[in-house]
């Protein structure tokens, strides 16, 4: 549950075999809205190394369209073909919920 302590939420994700990782390692933006990310400052996380350590990943889910677009632009071109074709699902962004 969203109200559970952090450690419980992490344990629930692990038990469900769900990994959570940001597409972007670093970037500059004013505020917290994804739309404010300065595209030329984006440095993606090293997904090749991530997939090497977690070879059983079967699907990539994104917290909104911006995360998916950043993954497509900054990550997919650097992945081996068998990883670049992993199924992707774009979920509704939680960012608007944080700004209520």
N, CA, C and O atoms as CSV, one atom per row, in Angstrom:
chain,resi,resn,atom,element,x,y,z
A,1,UNK,N,N,0.831,-1.185,0.000
A,1,UNK,CA,C,0.000,0.000,0.000
A,1,UNK,C,C,0.873,1.245,0.000
A,1,UNK,O,O,1.964,1.241,0.571
A,2,UNK,N,N,0.406,2.293,-0.628
A,2,UNK,CA,C,1.164,3.541,-0.745
A,2,UNK,C,C,1.501,4.137,0.613
A,2,UNK,O,O,2.481,4.870,0.742
A,3,UNK,N,N,0.698,3.829,1.631
A,3,UNK,CA,C,0.923,4.378,2.969
A,3,UNK,C,C,1.934,3.567,3.772
A,3,UNK,O,O,2.364,4.005,4.839
A,4,UNK,N,N,2.312,2.414,3.285
A,4,UNK,CA,C,3.231,1.536,4.015
A,4,UNK,C,C,4.605,2.195,4.129
A,4,UNK,O,O,4.967,3.023,3.294
A,5,UNK,N,N,5.365,1.832,5.153
A,5,UNK,CA,C,6.732,2.351,5.268
A,5,UNK,C,C,7.555,1.983,4.025
A,5,UNK,O,O,7.292,0.978,3.364
A,6,UNK,N,N,8.536,2.805,3.731
A,6,UNK,CA,C,9.372,2.627,2.546
A,6,UNK,C,C,9.916,1.203,2.434
A,6,UNK,O,O,9.851,0.596,1.365
A,7,UNK,N,N,10.446,0.673,3.525
A,7,UNK,CA,C,11.047,-0.669,3.498
A,7,UNK,C,C,10.024,-1.728,3.086
A,7,UNK,O,O,10.360,-2.666,2.363
A,8,UNK,N,N,8.782,-1.582,3.541
A,8,UNK,CA,C,7.727,-2.528,3.157
A,8,UNK,C,C,7.394,-2.416,1.682
A,8,UNK,O,O,7.182,-3.425,1.009
A,9,UNK,N,N,7.348,-1.183,1.174
A,9,UNK,CA,C,7.051,-0.997,-0.255
A,9,UNK,C,C,8.154,-1.598,-1.124
A,9,UNK,O,O,7.873,-2.226,-2.145
A,10,UNK,N,N,9.412,-1.403,-0.716
A,10,UNK,CA,C,10.531,-1.996,-1.459
A,10,UNK,C,C,10.444,-3.516,-1.413
A,10,UNK,O,O,10.623,-4.175,-2.437
A,11,UNK,N,N,10.174,-4.075,-0.252
A,11,UNK,CA,C,10.055,-5.526,-0.117
A,11,UNK,C,C,8.923,-6.055,-1.001
A,11,UNK,O,O,9.059,-7.120,-1.603
A,12,UNK,N,N,7.816,-5.330,-1.085
A,12,UNK,CA,C,6.702,-5.730,-1.948
A,12,UNK,C,C,7.087,-5.743,-3.408
A,12,UNK,O,O,6.702,-6.652,-4.144
A,13,UNK,N,N,7.845,-4.745,-3.840
A,13,UNK,CA,C,8.308,-4.719,-5.232
A,13,UNK,C,C,9.236,-5.894,-5.515
A,13,UNK,O,O,9.111,-6.564,-6.541
A,14,UNK,N,N,10.163,-6.138,-4.599
A,14,UNK,CA,C,11.104,-7.254,-4.783
A,14,UNK,C,C,10.349,-8.578,-4.827
A,14,UNK,O,O,10.632,-9.426,-5.673
A,15,UNK,N,N,9.402,-8.755,-3.931
A,15,UNK,CA,C,8.618,-9.991,-3.905
A,15,UNK,C,C,7.818,-10.170,-5.194
A,15,UNK,O,O,7.560,-11.296,-5.621
A,16,UNK,N,N,7.435,-9.070,-5.801
A,16,UNK,CA,C,6.668,-9.124,-7.051
A,16,UNK,C,C,7.568,-9.144,-8.282
A,16,UNK,O,O,7.096,-9.140,-9.419
A,17,UNK,N,N,8.882,-9.165,-8.026
A,17,UNK,CA,C,9.873,-9.183,-9.109
A,17,UNK,C,C,9.753,-7.950,-10.004
A,17,UNK,O,O,9.784,-8.055,-11.230
A,18,UNK,N,N,9.616,-6.786,-9.377
A,18,UNK,CA,C,9.516,-5.518,-10.089
A,18,UNK,C,C,10.731,-4.670,-9.728
A,18,UNK,O,O,11.031,-4.462,-8.552
A,19,UNK,N,N,11.428,-4.182,-10.759
A,19,UNK,CA,C,12.562,-3.278,-10.560
A,19,UNK,C,C,12.109,-1.863,-10.898
A,19,UNK,O,O,11.355,-1.652,-11.849
A,20,UNK,N,N,12.570,-0.907,-10.119
A,20,UNK,CA,C,12.248,0.496,-10.360
A,20,UNK,C,C,13.562,1.246,-10.536
A,20,UNK,O,O,14.434,1.214,-9.668
A,21,UNK,N,N,13.688,1.924,-11.681
A,21,UNK,CA,C,14.920,2.660,-11.952
A,21,UNK,C,C,14.597,3.814,-12.869
A,21,UNK,O,O,13.824,3.655,-13.814
A,22,UNK,N,N,15.171,4.969,-12.612
A,22,UNK,CA,C,14.956,6.135,-13.458
A,22,UNK,C,C,15.648,5.970,-14.797
A,22,UNK,O,O,16.741,5.409,-14.871
A,23,UNK,N,N,15.015,6.454,-15.852
A,23,UNK,CA,C,15.653,6.476,-17.168
A,23,UNK,C,C,16.839,7.436,-17.124
A,23,UNK,O,O,17.911,7.130,-17.646
A,24,UNK,N,N,16.647,8.583,-16.507
A,24,UNK,CA,C,17.654,9.649,-16.511
A,24,UNK,C,C,18.505,9.588,-15.249
A,24,UNK,O,O,17.986,9.569,-14.133
A,25,UNK,N,N,19.826,9.558,-15.445
A,25,UNK,CA,C,20.755,9.609,-14.314
A,25,UNK,C,C,20.904,11.050,-13.848
A,25,UNK,O,O,20.854,11.329,-12.650
A,26,UNK,N,N,21.088,11.965,-14.796
A,26,UNK,CA,C,21.201,13.380,-14.474
A,26,UNK,C,C,20.602,14.205,-15.599
A,26,UNK,O,O,20.590,13.800,-16.762
A,27,UNK,N,N,20.108,15.368,-15.220
A,27,UNK,CA,C,19.591,16.356,-16.173
A,27,UNK,C,C,19.325,17.633,-15.400
A,27,UNK,O,O,19.232,17.620,-14.173
A,28,UNK,N,N,19.205,18.717,-16.112
A,28,UNK,CA,C,18.861,19.982,-15.468
A,28,UNK,C,C,17.414,20.321,-15.787
A,28,UNK,O,O,16.955,20.170,-16.920
A,29,UNK,N,N,16.701,20.786,-14.756
A,29,UNK,CA,C,15.346,21.281,-14.951
A,29,UNK,C,C,15.003,22.221,-13.810
A,29,UNK,O,O,15.484,22.068,-12.687
A,30,UNK,N,N,14.177,23.180,-14.115
A,30,UNK,CA,C,13.644,24.083,-13.102
A,30,UNK,C,C,12.406,23.411,-12.530
A,30,UNK,O,O,11.491,23.079,-13.284
A,31,UNK,N,N,12.352,23.206,-11.239
A,31,UNK,CA,C,11.201,22.566,-10.626
A,31,UNK,C,C,11.230,21.062,-10.820
A,31,UNK,O,O,12.288,20.476,-11.048
A,32,UNK,N,N,10.046,20.431,-10.728
A,32,UNK,CA,C,9.994,18.969,-10.785
A,32,UNK,C,C,9.192,18.430,-11.961
A,32,UNK,O,O,9.077,17.213,-12.111
A,33,UNK,N,N,8.641,19.288,-12.787
A,33,UNK,CA,C,7.846,18.805,-13.915
A,33,UNK,C,C,8.744,18.237,-15.010
A,33,UNK,O,O,9.764,18.830,-15.359
A,34,UNK,N,N,8.353,17.079,-15.547
A,34,UNK,CA,C,9.112,16.463,-16.639
A,34,UNK,C,C,9.219,17.391,-17.837
A,34,UNK,O,O,10.234,17.381,-18.534
A,35,UNK,N,N,8.210,18.178,-18.084
A,35,UNK,CA,C,8.220,19.073,-19.247
A,35,UNK,C,C,9.299,20.149,-19.137
A,35,UNK,O,O,9.608,20.811,-20.127
A,36,UNK,N,N,9.870,20.331,-17.958
A,36,UNK,CA,C,10.911,21.338,-17.751
A,36,UNK,C,C,12.330,20.782,-17.904
A,36,UNK,O,O,13.303,21.519,-17.742
A,37,UNK,N,N,12.455,19.488,-18.215
A,37,UNK,CA,C,13.782,18.896,-18.411
A,37,UNK,C,C,14.422,19.521,-19.646
A,37,UNK,O,O,13.822,19.556,-20.719
A,38,UNK,N,N,15.640,20.010,-19.481
A,38,UNK,CA,C,16.395,20.558,-20.611
A,38,UNK,C,C,17.011,19.379,-21.363
A,38,UNK,O,O,17.959,18.750,-20.893
A,39,UNK,N,N,16.458,19.098,-22.528
A,39,UNK,CA,C,16.802,17.873,-23.272
A,39,UNK,C,C,18.296,17.720,-23.533
A,39,UNK,O,O,18.808,16.600,-23.524
A,40,UNK,N,N,19.001,18.815,-23.764
A,40,UNK,CA,C,20.432,18.708,-24.083
A,40,UNK,C,C,21.293,18.425,-22.851
A,40,UNK,O,O,22.507,18.267,-22.977
A,41,UNK,N,N,20.682,18.359,-21.656
A,41,UNK,CA,C,21.442,18.053,-20.442
A,41,UNK,C,C,21.212,16.625,-19.951
A,41,UNK,O,O,21.772,16.224,-18.931
A,42,UNK,N,N,20.401,15.862,-20.662
A,42,UNK,CA,C,20.027,14.513,-20.222
A,42,UNK,C,C,21.197,13.546,-20.368
A,42,UNK,O,O,21.837,13.466,-21.417
A,43,UNK,N,N,21.459,12.812,-19.284
A,43,UNK,CA,C,22.389,11.675,-19.323
A,43,UNK,C,C,21.618,10.491,-18.762
A,43,UNK,O,O,21.202,10.493,-17.603
A,44,UNK,N,N,21.436,9.484,-19.601
A,44,UNK,CA,C,20.643,8.312,-19.212
A,44,UNK,C,C,21.447,7.384,-18.313
A,44,UNK,O,O,22.677,7.347,-18.364
A,45,UNK,N,N,20.724,6.638,-17.493
A,45,UNK,CA,C,21.349,5.572,-16.712
A,45,UNK,C,C,21.881,4.500,-17.661
A,45,UNK,O,O,21.445,4.410,-18.808
A,46,UNK,N,N,22.818,3.695,-17.182
A,46,UNK,CA,C,23.450,2.657,-17.994
A,46,UNK,C,C,22.569,1.401,-18.005
A,46,UNK,O,O,22.740,0.495,-17.190
A,47,UNK,N,N,21.636,1.376,-18.936
A,47,UNK,CA,C,20.711,0.248,-19.008
A,47,UNK,C,C,21.378,-1.020,-19.512
A,47,UNK,O,O,20.940,-2.114,-19.156
A,48,UNK,N,N,22.411,-0.918,-20.317
A,48,UNK,CA,C,23.116,-2.134,-20.758
A,48,UNK,C,C,23.663,-2.880,-19.548
A,48,UNK,O,O,23.510,-4.098,-19.447
A,49,UNK,N,N,24.295,-2.162,-18.638
A,49,UNK,CA,C,24.827,-2.791,-17.424
A,49,UNK,C,C,23.684,-3.294,-16.543
A,49,UNK,O,O,23.786,-4.368,-15.950
A,50,UNK,N,N,22.602,-2.530,-16.455
A,50,UNK,CA,C,21.448,-2.939,-15.659
A,50,UNK,C,C,20.884,-4.258,-16.178
A,50,UNK,O,O,20.619,-5.175,-15.400
A,51,UNK,N,N,20.702,-4.351,-17.501
A,51,UNK,CA,C,20.170,-5.578,-18.095
A,51,UNK,C,C,21.145,-6.737,-17.952
A,51,UNK,O,O,20.713,-7.885,-17.840
A,52,UNK,N,N,22.455,-6.470,-17.952
A,52,UNK,CA,C,23.441,-7.524,-17.717
A,52,UNK,C,C,23.277,-8.103,-16.310
A,52,UNK,O,O,23.380,-9.315,-16.120
A,53,UNK,N,N,23.022,-7.236,-15.323
A,53,UNK,CA,C,22.863,-7.684,-13.939
A,53,UNK,C,C,21.494,-8.308,-13.682
A,53,UNK,O,O,21.330,-9.097,-12.751
A,54,UNK,N,N,20.514,-7.953,-14.509
A,54,UNK,CA,C,19.128,-8.411,-14.308
A,54,UNK,C,C,18.612,-8.993,-15.626
A,54,UNK,O,O,17.740,-8.414,-16.274
A,55,UNK,N,N,19.156,-10.128,-16.005
A,55,UNK,CA,C,18.893,-10.705,-17.327
A,55,UNK,C,C,17.465,-11.192,-17.526
A,55,UNK,O,O,17.068,-11.451,-18.662
A,56,UNK,N,N,16.685,-11.324,-16.470
A,56,UNK,CA,C,15.334,-11.859,-16.598
A,56,UNK,C,C,14.263,-10.834,-16.909
A,56,UNK,O,O,13.079,-11.172,-16.929
A,57,UNK,N,N,14.640,-9.604,-17.149
A,57,UNK,CA,C,13.632,-8.562,-17.406
A,57,UNK,C,C,12.892,-8.876,-18.702
A,57,UNK,O,O,13.500,-9.168,-19.732
A,58,UNK,N,N,11.576,-8.808,-18.624
A,58,UNK,CA,C,10.722,-9.164,-19.765
A,58,UNK,C,C,9.925,-7.991,-20.311
A,58,UNK,O,O,9.392,-8.066,-21.418
A,59,UNK,N,N,9.838,-6.903,-19.544
A,59,UNK,CA,C,8.995,-5.772,-19.965
A,59,UNK,C,C,9.497,-4.510,-19.279
A,59,UNK,O,O,9.932,-4.545,-18.128
A,60,UNK,N,N,9.430,-3.393,-19.999
A,60,UNK,CA,C,9.805,-2.101,-19.446
A,60,UNK,C,C,8.528,-1.272,-19.336
A,60,UNK,O,O,7.807,-1.106,-20.320
A,61,UNK,N,N,8.247,-0.753,-18.142
A,61,UNK,CA,C,7.079,0.115,-17.926
A,61,UNK,C,C,7.589,1.498,-17.556
A,61,UNK,O,O,8.557,1.639,-16.809
A,62,UNK,N,N,6.927,2.510,-18.087
A,62,UNK,CA,C,7.358,3.883,-17.866
A,62,UNK,C,C,6.321,4.665,-17.094
A,62,UNK,O,O,5.118,4.490,-17.288
A,63,UNK,N,N,6.799,5.531,-16.214
A,63,UNK,CA,C,5.951,6.429,-15.445
A,63,UNK,C,C,5.696,7.675,-16.307
A,63,UNK,O,O,6.214,8.756,-16.026
A,64,UNK,N,N,4.897,7.501,-17.350
A,64,UNK,CA,C,4.535,8.612,-18.212
A,64,UNK,C,C,5.241,8.598,-19.562
A,64,UNK,O,O,6.231,7.895,-19.768
A,65,UNK,N,N,4.699,9.394,-20.466
A,65,UNK,CA,C,5.189,9.452,-21.844
A,65,UNK,C,C,6.577,10.076,-21.934
A,65,UNK,O,O,7.360,9.700,-22.807
A,66,UNK,N,N,6.898,11.015,-21.058
A,66,UNK,CA,C,8.221,11.637,-21.117
A,66,UNK,C,C,9.308,10.614,-20.828
A,66,UNK,O,O,10.327,10.592,-21.518
A,67,UNK,N,N,9.115,9.770,-19.826
A,67,UNK,CA,C,10.104,8.731,-19.510
A,67,UNK,C,C,10.288,7.794,-20.700
A,67,UNK,O,O,11.411,7.418,-21.034
A,68,UNK,N,N,9.183,7.420,-21.337
A,68,UNK,CA,C,9.265,6.534,-22.507
A,68,UNK,C,C,10.012,7.218,-23.648
A,68,UNK,O,O,10.840,6.588,-24.306
A,69,UNK,N,N,9.738,8.475,-23.886
A,69,UNK,CA,C,10.405,9.210,-24.971
A,69,UNK,C,C,11.902,9.356,-24.690
A,69,UNK,O,O,12.719,9.221,-25.600
A,70,UNK,N,N,12.261,9.630,-23.441
A,70,UNK,CA,C,13.678,9.737,-23.085
A,70,UNK,C,C,14.386,8.398,-23.249
A,70,UNK,O,O,15.528,8.354,-23.706
A,71,UNK,N,N,13.727,7.317,-22.884
A,71,UNK,CA,C,14.286,5.969,-23.060
A,71,UNK,C,C,14.498,5.694,-24.554
A,71,UNK,O,O,15.552,5.206,-24.961
A,72,UNK,N,N,13.494,6.009,-25.351
A,72,UNK,CA,C,13.600,5.777,-26.799
A,72,UNK,C,C,14.744,6.585,-27.408
A,72,UNK,O,O,15.460,6.093,-28.281
A,73,UNK,N,N,14.914,7.807,-26.955
A,73,UNK,CA,C,15.934,8.686,-27.531
A,73,UNK,C,C,17.334,8.384,-27.021
A,73,UNK,O,O,18.287,8.373,-27.800
A,74,UNK,N,N,17.471,8.136,-25.714
A,74,UNK,CA,C,18.806,8.061,-25.108
A,74,UNK,C,C,19.286,6.655,-24.771
A,74,UNK,O,O,20.483,6.451,-24.569
A,75,UNK,N,N,18.383,5.681,-24.705
A,75,UNK,CA,C,18.783,4.343,-24.271
A,75,UNK,C,C,18.733,3.343,-25.422
A,75,UNK,O,O,19.724,2.662,-25.690
A,76,UNK,N,N,17.611,3.247,-26.095
A,76,UNK,CA,C,17.443,2.223,-27.138
A,76,UNK,C,C,18.567,2.231,-28.176
A,76,UNK,O,O,19.045,1.158,-28.544
A,77,UNK,N,N,19.007,3.392,-28.662
A,77,UNK,CA,C,20.073,3.359,-29.677
A,77,UNK,C,C,21.370,2.710,-29.208
A,77,UNK,O,O,22.183,2.292,-30.033
A,78,UNK,N,N,21.576,2.620,-27.883
A,78,UNK,CA,C,22.813,2.031,-27.346
A,78,UNK,C,C,22.659,0.583,-26.900
A,78,UNK,O,O,23.619,-0.029,-26.431
A,79,UNK,N,N,21.461,0.036,-27.043
A,79,UNK,CA,C,21.221,-1.335,-26.583
A,79,UNK,C,C,21.456,-2.346,-27.693
A,79,UNK,O,O,21.273,-2.033,-28.870
A,80,UNK,N,N,21.864,-3.572,-27.322
A,80,UNK,CA,C,21.894,-4.656,-28.302
A,80,UNK,C,C,20.467,-4.918,-28.800
A,80,UNK,O,O,19.504,-4.655,-28.080
A,81,UNK,N,N,20.333,-5.419,-29.995
A,81,UNK,CA,C,19.025,-5.606,-30.638
A,81,UNK,C,C,18.048,-6.402,-29.772
A,81,UNK,O,O,16.871,-6.051,-29.689
A,82,UNK,N,N,18.527,-7.476,-29.125
A,82,UNK,CA,C,17.609,-8.312,-28.331
A,82,UNK,C,C,17.037,-7.567,-27.118
A,82,UNK,O,O,15.984,-7.949,-26.608
A,83,UNK,N,N,17.708,-6.522,-26.653
A,83,UNK,CA,C,17.183,-5.722,-25.544
A,83,UNK,C,C,16.369,-4.534,-26.041
A,83,UNK,O,O,15.441,-4.083,-25.368
A,84,UNK,N,N,16.713,-4.036,-27.204
A,84,UNK,CA,C,15.994,-2.884,-27.765
A,84,UNK,C,C,14.556,-3.223,-28.126
A,84,UNK,O,O,13.729,-2.326,-28.290
A,85,UNK,N,N,14.252,-4.506,-28.248
A,85,UNK,CA,C,12.894,-4.906,-28.645
A,85,UNK,C,C,12.055,-5.415,-27.464
A,85,UNK,O,O,10.971,-5.962,-27.669
A,86,UNK,N,N,12.545,-5.239,-26.241
A,86,UNK,CA,C,11.733,-5.627,-25.084
A,86,UNK,C,C,10.397,-4.883,-25.133
A,86,UNK,O,O,10.361,-3.700,-25.473
A,87,UNK,N,N,9.308,-5.563,-24.800
A,87,UNK,CA,C,8.004,-4.885,-24.787
A,87,UNK,C,C,8.021,-3.702,-23.820
A,87,UNK,O,O,8.603,-3.772,-22.737
A,88,UNK,N,N,7.368,-2.611,-24.237
A,88,UNK,CA,C,7.302,-1.399,-23.429
A,88,UNK,C,C,5.853,-1.011,-23.189
A,88,UNK,O,O,5.008,-1.133,-24.076
A,89,UNK,N,N,5.576,-0.541,-21.976
A,89,UNK,CA,C,4.241,-0.080,-21.599
A,89,UNK,C,C,4.391,1.305,-20.978
A,89,UNK,O,O,5.186,1.494,-20.057
A,90,UNK,N,N,3.633,2.263,-21.479
A,90,UNK,CA,C,3.649,3.604,-20.898
A,90,UNK,C,C,2.452,3.735,-19.966
A,90,UNK,O,O,1.302,3.692,-20.402
A,91,UNK,N,N,2.741,3.896,-18.676
A,91,UNK,CA,C,1.703,4.043,-17.662
A,91,UNK,C,C,1.407,5.530,-17.458
A,91,UNK,O,O,2.216,6.370,-17.852
A,92,UNK,N,N,0.280,5.872,-16.858
A,92,UNK,CA,C,0.003,7.274,-16.570
A,92,UNK,C,C,1.071,7.842,-15.624
A,92,UNK,O,O,1.489,7.178,-14.676
A,93,UNK,N,N,1.494,9.049,-15.892
A,93,UNK,CA,C,2.498,9.696,-15.058
A,93,UNK,C,C,1.924,10.021,-13.689
A,93,UNK,O,O,0.767,10.422,-13.560
A,94,UNK,N,N,2.765,9.838,-12.661
A,94,UNK,CA,C,2.346,10.228,-11.315
A,94,UNK,C,C,2.733,11.661,-11.009
A,94,UNK,O,O,2.358,12.178,-9.957
A,95,UNK,N,N,3.472,12.322,-11.894
A,95,UNK,CA,C,3.918,13.693,-11.651
A,95,UNK,C,C,2.763,14.645,-11.326
A,95,UNK,O,O,2.874,15.403,-10.363
A,96,UNK,N,N,1.655,14.644,-12.085
A,96,UNK,CA,C,0.570,15.563,-11.739
A,96,UNK,C,C,0.013,15.327,-10.338
A,96,UNK,O,O,-0.462,16.265,-9.698
A,97,UNK,N,N,0.066,14.098,-9.861
A,97,UNK,CA,C,-0.438,13.784,-8.517
A,97,UNK,C,C,0.425,14.431,-7.446
A,97,UNK,O,O,-0.066,14.755,-6.364
A,98,UNK,N,N,1.700,14.620,-7.736
A,98,UNK,CA,C,2.619,15.194,-6.767
A,98,UNK,C,C,2.465,16.708,-6.679
A,98,UNK,O,O,2.997,17.330,-5.759
A,99,UNK,N,N,1.751,17.302,-7.613
A,99,UNK,CA,C,1.623,18.759,-7.651
A,99,UNK,C,C,0.234,19.233,-7.264
A,99,UNK,O,O,-0.178,20.327,-7.649
A,100,UNK,N,N,-0.472,18.444,-6.527
A,100,UNK,CA,C,-1.826,18.833,-6.075
A,100,UNK,C,C,-1.748,19.632,-4.810
A,100,UNK,O,O,-2.778,20.048,-4.278
